[in-house]
Amino acid sequence: MPIKGLEDNTIRSSISALNARLADTITFRLALKQAHWNVKGPNFIAVHELLDQVAERVALHEDTMAEQVQTLGGQAIGTAEAIVKATGMKPYPTDLVQSDDHIRAICARMADLGEKVRDSIDEATEAGDDATADIFTDYSRQLDKDLWFLESHLGEAPKFA
Ligand SMILES: [Fe+2]
């Protein structure tokens, strides 16, 4: 049964946002695995292992979003065929090798996903679904932290120093 106290329109909006971010997240997690498997170059072991750890953390949020769809009385959409149509993520190249190239490609997509998740926080908050907004907020915080972990390998100066 859907959660009491939420309007049907709010629930529909949350289910739609959760499924949209689920499609983006599965797509991004597969990009992380693509990078994890193929990366070569300086700091190989550190980058190879970090990419897999990030994929595992992303998978936890993926599961939380899919299960929130159930909590709201909806249908989670996570098949390969459906996510290809639903995702707004840029395709991940299959010819990258060097560590820096993978990190830049992953970081660009992670920043884009972070923006999408932040938009979903606003959407859920405006619709009055604080629990779903909290799920997106928790996910956003993890993406930001892992973006820092990955970007740090590029050795660039802080933006606000
Ligand atoms: Fe592995």
Residues whose N, C-alpha, C, O or C-beta is under 5 A from the ligand:
A	BS01	LIG	none
